[in-house]
Amino acid sequence: MTSRREFLGMSAAMLAAGGVGGTAMGRADKSRSILMLGGTGFLGPQVVEAAVRRGHRVTLFNRGKTRPGLFPGLEKLHGDRETGDLEALKGRKFDAVVDTSANVPRWVKQAADVLGPDLGQYVYISSVSVYSDLSKPGADESAAVATIADPKVEKVDGQTYGALKALSEKAAEAACPGKAAVVRPGLIVGPEDPSDRFTYWPVRIARGGEVLAPGAPDDPIQLIDVRDLGEFLVRLIEDRTMGVFNALGPAESLSMGRTLAACKAASGSDATFTWADAAFLEKEGVQPWSDMPAWVPNGGESAGFAKVSNARAIKAGLTFRPILDTAKATLDWFRAQSPERRAKLRAGITPEREAKVLAAWKSRLPRP
């Protein structure tokens, strides 16, 4: 069975829902110059769109290979952080840089060195995967982070991801002392998610019928709508807010049962839920997080996995749209994709295996 450290590392981030919708509306009181390192993947476009809506001047720096046609009206600089090609950034000055793409500290240091001491703020997107122990609920930003024996390692996998993110945080703080904002998201979800780590649920439930549901309806989960996260990053820049923030939600607790009910409401399907306990799912080889996206067993070394404190981020302005909004927007986006994209979800249990597991679950029950 996949260990907690492995499934923490397999997600680029983990775990939003419920509460008040995004509030970064209207124009900012002052236009800032913002450099996006990346900007064309999943989170990057939401940051760009939120910043442009607020009247900020955005420049994108990337290789120009992923969706190069996005944002035709914005300045685009090309280079390659993996090879150290940052020539296009030399001599440029920005009020803030948003780094959504660095998984190793070298990338952070090189970018900060090129941008120089005049850079106003370095916003680094990390992950709650940095935490070395989530066995107790309520972990805040002061909790211990993962370490790695050889800090020069740059191979990113399920074992090294959290520690390398932690080292990258330190690199940002060292390069920009007093001017770094480190944001640790949970599972990032919503429209355009290439991983389907949440998308599985609204899509599967829209198909209707009997749905295999993990654990118990009151098992907690945490996640963050990509649109809420994008707005939060822009708010940190506008307010010149520094520090470390766990960016996940919602403001109040969110259960797996409530999430699946929202997915059903979003589609209007006839789906019914059959809840199978964690011990049975483990016996059947059904993996938390991958086969059953967004969920991990509520107990043991994972007891605090979906109960990380977000108080500091909320105080800094993080807001959450309702889980129903996230579910509906995700389903609408997926339905608009090509037949090839919709043919096979990239996460979640397959229909054939789901049917077998449901049959095995029912076979345990006494016959009437």
C-alpha positions in Angstrom: 0.0 0.0 0.0 1.2 3.5 -0.8 2.8 5.2 2.3 1.6 8.6 3.5 5.0 10.1 2.5 4.6 8.7 -1.0 1.1 9.9 -1.6 2.0 13.3 -0.2 4.9 13.5 -2.6 2.9 12.2 -5.6 0.7 15.3 -5.5 2.1 18.6 -6.3 -0.1 19.7 -3.6 -3.1 18.3 -1.7 -6.3 19.2 -0.7 -11.2 24.0 -0.9 -14.5 24.1 -0.7 -17.3 25.6 1.2 -17.5 29.2 2.4 -17.4 32.5 0.6 -16.5 32.8 -3.1 -13.4 34.6 -4.4 -13.3 38.3 -3.7 -10.4 39.6 -5.8 -12.7 41.8 -7.9 -12.4 45.2 -9.4 -9.2 47.2 -9.9 -6.3 47.4 -7.4 -5.4 50.7 -5.9 -1.9 50.5 -7.5 -0.7 48.6 -10.5 2.2 46.2 -9.9 4.7 44.7 -12.3 4.5 40.9 -11.8 6.8 38.3 -13.3 5.3 34.8 -13.6 7.8 32.0 -13.7 5.8 29.5 -15.7 2.2 30.8 -16.1 0.8 28.4 -18.7 0.1 25.2 -16.7 -2.7 24.8 -14.2 -2.2 27.3 -11.4 -0.2 29.9 -13.4 -3.1 31.0 -15.7 -5.4 31.6 -12.8 -2.7 33.8 -11.2 -2.3 35.7 -14.4 -6.0 36.2 -15.0 -6.6 37.4 -11.4 -3.7 39.8 -11.7 -4.8 41.2 -15.1 -8.4 41.6 -13.7 -6.9 43.7 -11.0 -5.0 45.9 -13.4 -1.5 44.6 -12.8 1.2 44.3 -15.5 2.2 40.7 -16.0 5.2 39.2 -17.8 5.5 35.5 -18.4 8.9 33.7 -18.4 8.9 30.1 -19.6 10.2 27.8 -22.3 7.3 28.7 -24.7 6.3 25.1 -25.1 3.2 24.6 -23.0 0.2 26.4 -24.5 2.2 29.1 -26.1 -0.9 30.8 -27.5 -2.2 31.7 -24.0 -2.4 35.4 -23.2 -1.4 36.9 -26.6 -1.5 40.4 -25.2 1.1 39.9 -22.5 4.8 40.2 -22.6 6.5 36.8 -22.9 10.1 36.0 -22.2 11.7 32.6 -23.0 14.3 30.6 -21.3 14.9 27.3 -19.5 15.4 27.1 -15.8 16.5 23.5 -16.0 19.6 24.5 -18.0 20.0 27.8 -16.3 19.1 29.9 -19.3 17.8 33.1 -17.6 19.3 35.6 -20.1 15.9 37.1 -20.9 15.5 38.2 -17.2 18.8 40.0 -16.9 18.4 43.7 -16.3 14.7 43.5 -15.6 13.0 44.8 -12.5 9.6 43.7 -11.1 7.6 44.4 -8.0 7.0 40.7 -7.5 7.8 37.3 -8.9 5.4 34.4 -8.6 7.3 31.0 -8.8 4.9 28.2 -9.5 7.4 25.9 -11.2 10.5 25.4 -9.0 10.8 22.0 -7.3 14.5 22.3 -6.5 16.3 25.0 -4.6 18.8 25.7 -7.4 16.1 27.1 -9.6 14.9 29.5 -6.9 18.4 30.8 -6.2 19.3 31.3 -9.8 16.1 33.2 -10.5 16.5 35.4 -7.4 20.2 36.1 -8.2 19.4 37.2 -11.8 16.5 39.4 -10.7 18.7 41.1 -8.1 18.2 42.8 -4.7 15.7 45.3 -6.1 13.0 42.6 -6.5 10.1 43.6 -4.2 8.7 40.2 -3.3 9.3 36.5 -4.1 6.1 34.5 -3.9 7.1 30.8 -3.9 4.5 28.1 -4.3 5.4 25.2 -2.1 3.2 22.4 -0.8 1.9 21.0 2.5 3.9 18.0 1.5 6.8 19.7 3.2 5.6 18.6 6.6 7.4 15.5 8.0 4.6 14.4 10.3 0.8 14.9 9.8 -0.3 12.3 12.3 -1.8 14.9 14.6 -4.6 17.4 13.6 -3.9 21.1 13.6 -0.4 21.3 12.1 0.4 25.0 11.4 3.3 26.7 9.6 5.7 26.1 12.5 5.5 22.3 12.2 8.6 20.3 11.3 9.4 19.9 7.7 11.0 17.0 5.8 14.7 16.8 5.3 17.0 15.0 2.8 20.4 13.4 3.4 21.9 15.0 0.3 20.7 18.5 -0.4 22.3 18.4 -3.8 19.8 15.8 -5.0 17.5 17.1 -7.7 15.6 13.9 -8.6 11.9 14.7 -7.7 9.8 11.7 -6.7 7.5 10.6 -4.0 10.3 10.3 -1.5 12.1 13.6 -2.2 9.4 16.0 -3.3 8.5 17.3 0.2 12.1 17.8 1.3 13.1 19.5 -1.9 10.1 21.9 -1.6 11.3 22.7 1.9 14.8 23.4 0.7 13.4 25.6 -2.1 11.4 27.6 0.5 14.7 28.2 2.4 16.4 29.2 -0.8 13.7 31.8 -1.5 13.9 33.2 2.1 17.7 33.3 1.9 17.8 35.0 -1.5 15.1 37.5 -0.6 15.4 38.0 3.2 12.3 39.7 4.6 10.7 39.7 1.1 9.5 36.1 0.6 6.0 34.8 0.8 5.9 31.0 0.9 2.5 29.5 0.1 1.9 25.8 0.9 -1.3 24.7 -0.9 -3.0 21.4 -0.4 -4.7 19.5 -3.2 -5.3 22.1 -5.9 -8.5 21.4 -7.8 -10.9 22.9 -10.3 -11.2 23.6 -14.1 -8.2 22.7 -16.2 -6.6 20.3 -13.7 -4.5 18.0 -15.8 -4.3 15.3 -13.1 -8.0 14.6 -12.5 -7.2 14.2 -8.8 -10.6 15.8 -8.0 -12.2 15.7 -11.4 -12.8 12.0 -11.0 -15.6 12.6 -8.5 -17.9 15.0 -10.4 -17.3 13.1 -13.6 -17.9 9.6 -12.1 -20.9 10.8 -10.2 -22.4 12.4 -13.3 -22.4 8.9 -14.9 -24.9 7.9 -12.2 -25.5 4.5 -10.7 -23.9 2.9 -7.7 -20.7 4.8 -6.7 -17.9 3.3 -4.6 -17.3 5.8 -1.8 -14.3 5.6 0.5 -14.3 5.3 4.3 -17.2 7.1 6.0 -19.3 10.1 5.0 -17.8 12.2 7.8 -14.2 11.6 6.9 -12.5 15.0 6.5 -10.8 16.2 3.4 -9.1 19.5 2.5 -8.5 21.0 -0.9 -8.2 24.4 -2.6 -10.0 25.7 -5.8 -7.3 26.9 -8.2 -9.2 30.1 -8.7 -9.2 30.9 -5.0 -5.5 30.2 -4.8 -4.8 32.4 -7.8 -6.7 35.3 -6.2 -4.9 34.7 -2.9 -1.5 35.0 -4.4 -2.4 38.3 -6.1 -3.7 39.6 -2.7 -0.4 38.8 -1.0 1.3 40.9 -3.6 -1.1 43.8 -3.4 -0.8 43.8 0.4 3.0 43.2 0.4 2.3 40.3 2.8 5.4 38.1 3.7 5.6 34.9 5.6 4.5 31.3 5.3 0.9 30.2 4.7 -1.0 26.9 4.5 -3.3 27.5 1.6 -6.1 25.0 1.8 -9.6 24.9 2.9 -12.4 25.4 3.5 -12.7 27.8 6.4 -14.9 25.2 8.2 -14.6 21.4 8.0 -15.4 19.6 4.8 -16.4 16.0 4.7 -16.1 13.4 2.0 -19.9 12.9 2.2 -20.6 16.6 1.7 -18.2 16.7 -1.2 -19.8 13.8 -3.0 -23.2 15.3 -2.4 -22.1 18.5 -4.0 -20.8 16.6 -7.0 -24.2 14.9 -7.3 -26.0 18.2 -7.1 -23.7 19.7 -9.7 -24.7 17.0 -12.3 -28.2 16.2 -11.2 -27.5 12.5 -11.6 -29.2 9.5 -10.0 -26.0 8.3 -8.3 -26.1 6.4 -5.0 -23.1 5.9 -2.7 -21.9 2.7 -1.2 -19.4 3.5 1.6 -16.7 0.9 2.1 -14.4 1.1 5.1 -10.7 1.8 4.9 -9.7 -1.7 6.1 -11.7 -3.4 3.4 -10.4 -1.0 0.7 -6.8 -1.8 1.8 -7.5 -5.5 1.7 -8.8 -5.1 -1.9 -5.8 -3.0 -2.9 -7.8 0.1 -3.5 -5.4 3.0 -3.0 -6.3 6.2 -1.1 -5.5 9.3 -3.0 -5.1 7.6 -6.4 -7.9 5.1 -6.7 -10.0 7.2 -4.3 -8.9 10.8 -5.1 -8.8 13.5 -2.4 -9.3 10.9 0.4 -7.0 9.2 2.9 -7.9 7.1 5.9 -8.9 9.1 8.9 -6.6 7.8 11.5 -3.1 6.6 12.4 -0.3 8.4 10.7 -2.8 10.2 8.5 -5.0 11.5 11.3 -3.9 15.1 10.6 -3.6 14.8 6.9 -6.9 16.6 6.2 -6.8 18.8 9.3 -4.0 21.2 8.6 -4.4 24.7 10.1 -5.3 27.4 7.6 -5.9 30.2 10.1 -2.9 32.3 9.1 -3.8 32.2 5.4 -7.4 33.2 6.2 -6.2 36.1 8.2 -4.1 37.1 5.2 -7.1 37.2 3.0 -7.6 33.6 1.6 -11.3 33.0 0.8 -13.2 30.0 -0.5 -16.0 29.5 -3.0 -18.6 26.8 -2.2 -17.7 23.2 -3.0 -20.7 23.1 -5.3 -19.2 25.9 -7.4 -15.9 23.9 -7.7 -17.7 20.7 -8.6 -19.9 22.3 -11.2 -17.1 24.3 -12.8 -14.9 21.3 -13.0 -17.6 19.1 -14.6 -18.5 21.9 -17.1 -14.8 22.2 -18.1 -14.3 18.4 -18.4 -17.5 18.1 -20.6 -16.1 20.7 -23.0 -12.9 18.8 -23.6 -12.1 16.7 -26.7 -13.5 13.1 -26.9 -9.9 11.8 -26.5 -9.4 13.7 -23.3 -12.7 12.6 -21.9 -12.2 8.9 -22.9 -10.1 8.1 -19.8 -9.7 9.8 -16.5 -6.2 10.2 -15.3 -7.0 9.4 -11.6 -9.6 7.3 -9.8 -10.6 3.6 -10.0 -11.6 2.2 -13.3 -15.3 1.3 -13.9 -14.4 -2.4 -14.2 -12.5 -2.5 -11.0 -15.1 -0.4 -9.2 -17.7 -3.0 -10.1 -15.6 -5.8 -8.8 -14.9 -4.0 -5.5 -18.5 -3.2 -5.0 -19.4 -6.9 -5.6 -16.8 -7.9 -3.1 -18.1 -5.5 -0.5 -21.7 -6.8 -0.9 -20.5 -10.4 -0.6 -19.4 -9.7 2.9 -22.9 -8.7 4.0 -25.4 -11.2 5.4 -28.0 -12.2 2.9 -31.6 -11.0 3.8 
